[in-house]
Structures are given as structure tokens and as C-alpha cells.
Amino acid sequence: MNKLWMDKRNIALLIAPGLVFILGFVLLPTAVALYLSFTNFDGVDYQTFNLSNYKDIFLHDPIFWRALRNSIFLGLALVVLQHPFAVLMAMLTTYAGKWERPLRVIIFIPAIISTFVTSQMWVSLLNVQFGLVNRMLTAVGLSSWKQDWLGNPDIAIYSIIFVAMWQGFGYAYLLYYAGIKGVPSELKEAAIVDGATKWRYNKSIVLPLLSPIIRINLVLAVVSGFKQMETVFLMTGGGPANSTQFLGTYLYSKAFRDGLFGYGNAISVLFIVFCLVMTLIMNRLLKKDVGEF
């Protein structure tokens, strides 16, 4: 068996499918997008090859900067609001006794429902005329709180961020829950013997051991904020008045609605650069040696 694994031809055969996939579906499209980003390609032909797309983006496109700001805002909301709550819920679930399994299922349900279904559900719930949210506010005497949740440019972005956090909560929760369940029982028993409370045990033992999972989850959260597209596209399409534009929806709008494929490819290149930069920054900020379990 060792001789089989030492054969370079066998190693080459094993890595070839993955290498072909990466070259054909990741690196080659990225290279084509980079090339087209320097052109005014309209889907058929192009006449120029220069930096005009990037100049227009950085100097004359306020909607792009709004889309970037919204993406960063969502990433921060996931890090500051969703993930601390996911950690807390994962810890509480482990103490739920006979309710532990039902709680796991209930919390993870939004993550397994298709994006189309959940988006349309929330569009109905937030509808200004017949939506359940406004009807409930009226029923409890808070009619002054009724809002056009998806039609008001000042409020729509918060509605989108809430729905995105709700839908992705299950995945974050599941990773934290799996990490907590993986903590050796001997550590918990030792903590109990030493007189540690549940709070002290979770703070001093569980959280430090969850550090690798927290690091991965937070990086994924920031990247997810930049990649947000389907939910926004299905709920608002980037409106009203471009208030809910994200990098993904704006890229689609410029390339496929306006026919500016060169401009859209320039946005996609910047999209990749921002994701890489944010990943490097998050890895640097969260880099820390932790124990193993």
C-alpha cells in the first residue's frame, strides 16, 4: 500500500480531476473576467482596451460604493449580531435535555429551505398592505410602528439584513453546536469537580476550545456578506432607489440588464479582490494559537 501511494503517477491521477476542475471552472473564468474587465465588451464585441471601467467605478459610480458599503454592513452584522447569538444558542441547546434534538431541528430548518421559498415568504410577511408583520403590530396596538419594510429606502436594507441573518443562522449554529459537543467530557467532569459553574465552564473551557471554529465561521460570515445576491435579488432586486444593492446584485444589473459586460466583469474582479483582502484581514486579526480537543 505504501508503494502504491509513493508512485507519482498514481498521485497525479488522483489530483488530476480536482486540478482540471480548478483550472476550468475557477482560474480560467477568472482570467477571462480580468481580461474583459479592461474592455467595453457588450456581449458581442469590444473596441477598446483600457482602464476606463475601473476609473468609472472608482470616480463616477456612487451606486458601486453603496453596494460595497451594504456588503460590509451585512458582514459586520453577521459577525457582531448573528454569531454571538449562534454561540449562545448552541451552548443553551446542550443543556436542553429532552428538548435538545427538537431544538436542533427547529433552529436549522431555515437553512434547508430553498432561498426562493424563504425570500417569497418574507416578501409576503413584510408586505405593506397585507403582511403579517404590520397586521400583528396593529393587533397589539402598535399601528404607528407599521412600515413599508421593503419599499422604504431608509428601512429596506435593514429588512434584507435581518432576513439574510435569519436564513443563515442555522449553519453558524450547527458548526458551533458540533464544536461544543466535541469537547471531551473529561474536561466538563473536571470542571464540575473543581466547583466551576456552567458560566465559568463555558467561558474558560468551551469558548477557548471553540476558537478555531469561531475563526472559520467569522471569515465565512464576512465573505458571505460580500457574496449576498439571491435573497436580495428575489426580495427587492436592489431597490428601492438602489438602497439594497450589494456587489452581487449590482454586478448582475450592470452586466445582464444594462448589457455592460466589460463593466460587470470589472466589478467581479474587484469583488474577488475585496473577498481575498477581507479574508486575509480576518485571518490576521483572528490568528491565535489554541489547544486541541
C-alpha positions, 0 to 999 in steps of 0.5 A: 500500500505504501508503494502504491501511494509513493508512485507519482503517477498514481498521485497525479491521477488522483489530483488530476480531476480536482486540478482540471476542475480548478483550472476550468471552472475557477482560474480560467473564468477568472482570467477571462473576467480580468481580461474583459474587465479592461474592455467595453465588451457588450456581449458581442464585441469590444473596441477598446482596451483600457482602464476606463471601467475601473476609473468609472467605478472608482470616480463616477459610480456612487451606486458601486460604493453603496453596494460595497458599503451594504456588503460590509454592513451585512458582514459586520452584522453577521459577525457582531449580531448573528454569531454571538447569538449562534454561540449562545444558542448552541451552548443553551441547546446542550443543556436542553435535555429532552428538548435538545434534538427538537431544538436542533431541528427547529433552529436549522430548518431555515437553512434547508429551505430553498432561498426562493421559498424563504425570500417569497415568504418574507416578501409576503410577511413584510408586505405593506398592505397585507403582511403579517408583520404590520397586521400583528403590530396593529393587533397589539396596538402598535399601528404607528410602528407599521412600515413599508419594510421593503419599499422604504429606502431608509428601512429596506436594507435593514429588512434584507439584513435581518432576513439574510441573518435569519436564513443563515443562522442555522449553519453558524449554529450547527458548526458551533453546536458540533464544536461544543459537543466535541469537547471531551467530557473529561474536561466538563467532569473536571470542571464540575469537580473543581466547583466551576459553574456552567458560566465559568465552564463555558467561558474558560473551557468551551469558548477557548476550545471553540476558537478555531471554529469561531475563526472559520465561521467569522471569515465565512460570515464576512465573505458571505456578506460580500457574496449576498445576491439571491435573497436580495435579488428575489426580495427587492432586486436592489431597490428601492432607489438602489438602497439594497444593492450589494456587489452581487446584485449590482454586478448582475444589473450592470452586466445582464440588464444594462448589457455592460459586460466589460463593466460587470466583469470589472466589478467581479474582479474587484469583488474577488479582490475585496473577498481575498483582502477581507479574508486575509484581514480576518485571518490576521486579526483572528490568528491565535494559537489554541489547544486541541480537543 
